[in-house]
Amino acid sequence: MTGAFPTDLLDVHLPAYDVVLTEHLTVEADVATVFRAAQNLDFLTVRTPLLATAFFIRGLPARLSGKPSPELPALRLFADPSSAGLPGWLVLGQVADREIAFGAVGKFWQADIEWRDVPLERFAGFDEPGWGKIGCHFLVRANGEGRSVVSYECRTATTDPGSRKKMMRYWWIIRPFVGHIMRATLRTIAADAH
C-alpha cells in the first residue's frame, strides 16, 4: 500500500494504556546512524545531576535494607558479554532503521520494584491482577537530508483497578522525572550518533 504507515511495535504489544509520555528530538544525522546509536545505547551513560539524585533516592530503600547493588560495566537492551541487559525488561522487537520496542511487567509503584519475568509471547495479553506493564520504544524517522527525529515513548497499563489507582498516584509524583530521563536519554542517543 503506497503511503501507508506501518503499525508501530508498541501499538502491537501495548495498544491500550493508562498513561503515556512521548519526547522527540531532532538529530543532525541520518536515520541509520541514529538507529544504531539507539540500538547500542548504554543506559548507564545517560547522566544529569537530577537523574543521579533520582536514582540515588529510588535505590535508597534497597541500600537501607542491606541489599547489595551490582556494579555493572554497561546496561543495554541488546546485551553483549561485557554488559548486562536491563533487569526485568525484554525486547519486544525491532524494525531495522525505524523502531526498537521494549517492555517490562512489575509493581513500579512500590519502594522496591518487584519485576515479573513474562515471556515475549505472553506480554501483550498479560492481565494477572496486581501488576503493571511498561512499553517503550525508540522510533526514528527522516526529517530532511542528513537529519532525523528520534522519539522515545513510554506507556504504562495496569491489570486491575487497585493497581491502576496506585499507579496513578505514583505517576502524579514521578511524571516530571520520567520526562527528564527520557529527554536526557534522547540527548545521549544524539551525542552517540555524532
SERO-4910 file (N, C-alpha, C, O; in steps of 0.05 Angstrom, whole numbers):
BEGIN
 pado doro    nc1    nc2    nc3   cac1   cac2   cac3    cc1    cc2    cc3    oc1    oc2    oc3
  Met    A     17    -24      0      0      0      0     18     25      0     34     29     19
  Thr    A     16     41    -19     31     65    -21     21     86     -1     -3     91      1
  Gly    A     39     98     13     32    119     32     23    109     59     18    125     77
  Ala    A     20     83     62     10     72     88     34     71    108     56     64    100
  Phe    A     28     78    132     48     76    153     47     49    166     25     39    172
  Pro    A     70     36    171     69     10    185     60     14    214     63     35    226
  Thr    A     48     -7    225     40     -6    253     65     -7    270     82    -24    266
  Asp    A     66     10    290     88     10    308     87    -15    326     65    -24    333
  Leu    A    110    -26    333    111    -49    350     98    -43    377     86    -61    389
  Leu    A    101    -18    386     89    -11    412     59    -13    411     46    -20    431
  Asp    A     47     -7    388     18     -9    385      9    -39    384    -13    -45    392
  Val    A     27    -56    376     21    -85    376     22    -96    404      5   -112    412
  His    A     43    -89    419     48   -101    445     34    -87    469     29   -100    489
  Leu    A     27    -61    466     13    -47    488     -5    -25    475      0     -2    478
  Pro    A    -26    -35    462    -44    -16    448    -62      1    467    -69     23    460
  Ala    A    -68    -10    490    -85      5    510    -68     10    534    -53     -7    543
  Tyr    A    -70     34    545    -53     42    567    -67     63    584    -85     76    576
  Asp    A    -56     66    609    -67     85    628    -53    112    625    -66    133    627
  Val    A    -27    112    622    -11    137    619      8    133    597     17    111    590
  Val    A     16    156    584     35    156    563     51    182    564     40    203    572
  Leu    A     76    181    557     93    204    555    111    200    530    123    179    527
  Thr    A    112    221    513    128    219    489    146    244    487    137    266    491
  Glu    A    171    239    481    191    261    477    203    257    449    206    235    440
  His    A    210    279    436    222    279    409    247    296    409    249    316    424
  Leu    A    266    289    392    290    306    389    299    304    360    301    282    348
  Thr    A    305    327    348    317    328    321    347    323    324    360    336    340
  Val    A    357    306    307    386    299    308    398    304    280    387    296    260
  Glu    A    421    317    280    435    322    255    451    298    247    476    298    247
  Ala    A    437    277    239    449    252    230    428    236    215    404    240    220
  Asp    A    436    219    197    417    203    181    403    182    199    413    175    220
  Val    A    382    171    188    365    152    203    381    127    212    379    119    235
  Ala    A    397    116    194    413     91    201    432     97    224    435     80    242
  Thr    A    445    120    224    464    127    245    450    130    272    459    121    292
  Val    A    427    144    272    412    149    296    401    123    307    401    118    331
  Phe    A    391    106    289    380     80    297    402     63    311    397     51    331
  Arg    A    426     62    299    448     47    311    455     58    339    461     43    357
  Ala    A    455     85    341    460     97    367    439     88    388    446     83    411
  Ala    A    414     87    380    393     79    398    396     49    405    392     41    428
  Gln    A    402     33    385    405      4    388    429     -2    407    427    -22    422
  Asn    A    450     13    406    474      8    422    475     25    448    495     24    462
  Leu    A    453     39    454    453     56    478    460     41    503    449     20    509
  Asp    A    479     52    518    485     42    545    471     61    564    478     84    567
  Phe    A    449     51    577    433     68    594    449     80    617    440    100    629
  Leu    A    471     67    624    488     78    646    502    104    637    513    118    654
  Thr    A    503    110    611    516    134    602    497    158    602    506    181    597
  Val    A    472    154    608    452    176    609    456    189    636    451    177    657
  Arg    A    466    214    636    474    228    661    463    256    662    466    271    642
  Thr    A    452    263    684    446    291    691    447    292    722    443    271    735
  Pro    A    451    315    734    451    316    763    424    307    775    423    293    795
  Leu    A    402    315    762    376    307    772    372    277    770    361    265    788
  Leu    A    382    265    748    379    237    745    395    222    766    386    202    777
  Ala    A    419    231    772    436    218    792    422    219    819    421    199    834
  Thr    A    410    242    826    395    245    851    370    227    851    365    214    872
  Ala    A    356    226    829    331    209    828    338    180    832    324    166    847
  Phe    A    360    170    819    367    142    822    378    137    850    373    115    861
  Phe    A    391    156    862    400    152    890    376    149    909    376    131    925
  Ile    A    356    167    906    332    165    923    317    140    917    307    127    936
  Arg    A    314    132    892    299    108    884    312     83    896    298     64    903
  Gly    A    339     83    897    353     60    908    358     60    938    368     40    949
  Leu    A    349     81    951    354     84    980    341     61    996    354     50   1014
  Pro    A    316     53    991    304     31   1007    321      5   1005    325     -8   1025
  Ala    A    330     -1    981    346    -26    978    373    -23    994    381    -42   1007
  Arg    A    386      0    992    411      4   1006    407      3   1036    423     -9   1051
  Leu    A    385     15   1046    380     15   1075    374    -13   1085    379    -19   1109
  Ser    A    363    -30   1068    357    -57   1077    381    -76   1074    380    -99   1081
  Gly    A    403    -65   1064    428    -80   1062    430    -97   1037    449   -113   1035
  Lys    A    412    -93   1018    414   -108    993    438    -97    977    440    -73    973
  Pro    A    455   -115    966    477   -105    950    468    -95    923    449   -105    911
  Ser    A    482    -74    914    476    -63    887    498    -73    868    522    -68    873
  Pro    A    491    -88    848    512    -98    830    525    -75    814    511    -56    805
  Glu    A    551    -76    811    565    -56    794    565    -67    766    577    -88    760
  Leu    A    552    -53    748    550    -62    720    569    -46    702    570    -21    705
  Pro    A    583    -59    684    600    -44    666    584    -29    645    592     -7    635
  Ala    A    561    -39    638    543    -27    618    515    -39    622    512    -60    633
  Leu    A    495    -24    612    468    -33    614    454    -27    587    447     -4    581
  Arg    A    450    -48    572    440    -45    544    415    -63    540    412    -84    554
  Leu    A    399    -55    521    376    -72    513    386    -98    501    376   -120    507
  Phe    A    406    -95    483    417   -118    470    444   -124    483    465   -113    474
  Ala    A    444   -141    503    468   -146    519    489   -161    504    482   -180    489
  Asp    A    514   -153    507    536   -168    497    551   -180    521    543   -173    544
  Pro    A    571   -196    517    584   -209    540    596   -189    561    599   -197    584
  Ser    A    602   -165    553    613   -145    572    593   -128    585    600   -110    601
  Ser    A    567   -132    580    546   -115    592    523   -132    601    522   -156    595
  Ala    A    505   -120    615    481   -134    624    456   -123    609    456   -100    601
  Gly    A    436   -139    606    411   -129    596    397   -114    618    405   -115    641
  Leu    A    376   -100    611    360    -85    631    346   -105    648    330   -121    639
  Pro    A    351   -105    675    338   -124    693    308   -121    691    297    -99    694
  Gly    A    294   -144    688    265   -144    687    253   -136    660    228   -138    657
  Trp    A    269   -128    641    259   -118    615    264   -138    593    282   -155    595
  Leu    A    248   -137    572    252   -153    549    249   -136    524    234   -117    524
  Val    A    262   -144    503    260   -131    477    234   -142    464    231   -166    460
  Leu    A    216   -124    457    191   -132    445    194   -136    415    177   -149    402
  Gly    A    215   -124    404    220   -127    375    234   -102    364    237    -82    378
  Gln    A    243   -105    340    255    -82    326    250    -84    296    248   -105    285
  Val    A    249    -61    284    247    -58    255    271    -42    247    274    -19    256
  Ala    A    288    -53    231    314    -41    224    310    -12    214    293     -6    198
  Asp    A    326      6    225    327     34    217    300     48    222    294     68    209
  Arg    A    284     37    241    258     50    247    251     49    276    247     71    289
  Glu    A    249     26    289    238     23    316    251      1    332    257    -20    322
  Ile    A    255      7    358    263    -13    377    242    -11    400    239     11    412
  Ala    A    228    -33    406    208    -32    427    217    -51    450    228    -72    445
  Phe    A    212    -42    474    220    -58    498    199    -54    519    185    -34    520
  Gly    A    198    -73    538    177    -71    558    184    -87    583    204   -102    584
  Ala    A    167    -84    603    171    -98    629    144   -101    643    126    -85    638
  Val    A    143   -120    660    120   -124    678    130   -121    707    151   -133    714
  Gly    A    117   -105    723    126   -101    750    106    -86    767     84    -79    758
  Lys    A    113    -82    792     98    -65    810    115    -41    815    130    -39    835
  Phe    A    114    -22    797    132      1    796    127     21    818    144     36    826
  Trp    A    103     20    829     94     40    849    105     33    877    101     48    896
  Gln    A    118     10    880    129      2    906    156     14    910    170     20    891
  Ala    A    164     17    936    190     29    942    212     12    930    232     22    921
  Asp    A    209    -15    931    229    -33    920    214    -48    897    198    -66    903
  Ile    A    218    -40    872    203    -51    850    205    -81    849    226    -93    852
  Glu    A    182    -94    845    181   -123    841    177   -127    811    156   -119    800
  Trp    A    196   -141    798    194   -146    770    183   -174    766    187   -192    783
  Arg    A    169   -178    744    158   -204    737    167   -212    710    162   -198    690
  Asp    A    182   -234    708    191   -244    682    167   -255    667    154   -274    676
  Val    A    162   -244    644    140   -253    627    152   -258    599    165   -240    588
  Pro    A    148   -281    587    159   -286    560    146   -267    540    123   -258    543
  Leu    A    161   -262    519    151   -243    498    123   -251    488    107   -233    484
  Glu    A    118   -276    483     93   -284    472     69   -280    491     46   -280    482
  Arg    A     75   -275    516     53   -270    536     50   -241    544     31   -233    557
  Phe    A     69   -224    535     70   -196    544     44   -181    537     31   -170    555
  Ala    A     36   -181    512     13   -166    503    -13   -174    518    -29   -157    525
  Gly    A    -16   -200    522    -41   -210    535    -39   -213    565    -59   -221    578
  Phe    A    -16   -206    577    -13   -210    606    -33   -192    621    -34   -168    617
  Asp    A    -50   -205    638    -70   -189    652    -75   -199    681    -96   -194    693
  Glu    A    -55   -212    693    -57   -222    720    -60   -198    739    -43   -180    738
  Pro    A    -80   -198    756    -85   -174    774    -61   -168    792    -46   -186    800
  Gly    A    -57   -143    797    -36   -134    815    -11   -124    802      8   -117    816
  Trp    A    -11   -123    776     14   -116    761      9    -92    742    -13    -85    736
  Gly    A     32    -81    733     31    -61    712     50    -69    690     69    -85    695
  Lys    A     45    -59    667     63    -64    644     73    -37    633     58    -18    631
  Ile    A     98    -37    627    110    -13    614    118    -22    586    130    -43    582
  Gly    A    111     -6    567    120    -10    539    133     16    530    122     37    533
  Cys    A    157     13    518    171     37    509    182     31    481    184      8    472
  His    A    187     53    466    202     49    441    218     74    434    212     96    442
  Phe    A    239     68    418    254     89    404    244     87    375    245     65    364
  Leu    A    235    109    364    225    110    337    241    131    322    243    154    331
  Val    A    253    123    299    270    142    284    257    147    257    250    128    243
  Arg    A    256    172    249    244    179    223    262    201    210    274    217    224
  Ala    A    262    200    184    278    220    169    264    247    172    239    249    174
  Asn    A    280    268    172    270    296    174    288    314    156    300    333    166
  Gly    A    288    307    131    305    322    112    332    308    108    337    286    118
  Glu    A    348    320     91    374    308     84    393    307    108    400    328    119
  Gly    A    402    283    116    421    280    138    410    288    165    426    293    183
  Arg    A    384    289    168    372    296    193    350    277    200    336    267    182
  Ser    A    347    271    226    327    252    235    312    263    260    322    281    273
  Val    A    289    252    265    275    257    290    274    230    305    265    210    294
  Val    A    284    229    329    282    205    346    262    211    367    263    232    381
  Ser    A    243    192    371    222    194    391    226    172    412    235    150    406
  Tyr    A    219    179    436    220    160    458    193    161    471    186    182    483
  Glu    A    178    140    469    151    139    481    151    117    502    162     96    499
  Cys    A    137    123    524    135    105    547    105    104    555     93    124    561
  Arg    A     94     80    554     66     75    562     65     56    586     82     39    589
  Thr    A     45     60    602     41     42    625     11     34    626     -6     51    624
  Ala    A      7      8    629    -20     -2    633    -20    -19    658     -1    -32    664
  Thr    A    -43    -19    672    -46    -36    696    -66    -58    691    -82    -56    671
  Thr    A    -66    -78    708    -83   -101    703   -108   -103    720   -124   -121    717
  Asp    A   -112    -83    738   -136    -83    754   -140    -55    766   -121    -39    766
  Pro    A   -164    -48    776   -170    -22    786   -152    -14    810   -144      9    812
  Gly    A   -146    -33    828   -129    -26    851   -101    -18    842    -89      1    853
  Ser    A    -90    -33    824    -63    -27    813    -64      0    798    -45     16    800
  Arg    A    -85      5    783    -88     30    769    -88     54    788    -75     74    783
  Lys    A   -102     51    810   -103     73    830    -75     78    841    -67    101    843
  Lys    A    -60     57    848    -33     60    859    -15     73    838      1     90    844
  Met    A    -17     63    812      0     74    791     -6    103    786     12    119    781
  Met    A    -31    111    786    -38    139    780    -27    157    802    -18    179    796
  Arg    A    -28    149    827    -16    165    849     14    168    844     26    189    847
  Tyr    A     27    145    838     56    144    834     63    162    809     83    176    810
  Trp    A     47    160    788     52    175    763     51    205    768     67    220    757
  Trp    A     32    213    785     30    242    791     56    252    803     63    275    797
  Ile    A     70    236    819     95    244    831    118    242    812    135    261    811
  Ile    A    120    220    797    144    215    781    144    226    753    165    227    740
  Arg    A    121    234    743    119    243    714    141    263    706    153    259    686
  Pro    A    146    284    722    166    303    713    194    290    712    210    298    694
  Phe    A    200    271    729    226    258    729    228    239    705    249    237    692
  Val    A    206    226    698    206    208    675    212    224    650    228    216    633
  Gly    A    199    247    647    204    264    624    233    273    622    245    274    601
  His    A    244    281    645    271    289    646    290    267    638    309    272    622
  Ile    A    285    243    647    302    220    640    299    214    610    319    208    597
  Met    A    275    215    600    271    210    571    286    230    554    298    223    534
  Arg    A    284    256    561    298    277    546    329    273    548    343    276    528
  Ala    A    339    265    571    367    260    574    376    236    558    398    236    546
  Thr    A    359    216    556    365    193    540    366    200    511    385    191    497
  Leu    A    348    216    501    349    225    473    374    241    467    385    239    446
  Arg    A    382    258    486    406    274    482    431    256    481    449    261    466
  Thr    A    431    234    496    453    215    496    454    201    469    475    197    458
  Ile    A    431    193    459    429    180    433    440    199    411    455    191    394
  Ala    A    431    224    413    441    244    393    471    248    395    484    249    374
  Ala    A    482    249    419    511    252    422    525    228    411    546    231    398
  Asp    A    515    204    417    527    180    406    526    178    376    544    168    363
  Ala    A    504    189    364    502    190    335    522    208    322    529    203    299
  His    A    531    228    336    552    246    325    579    234    328    599    246    320
***
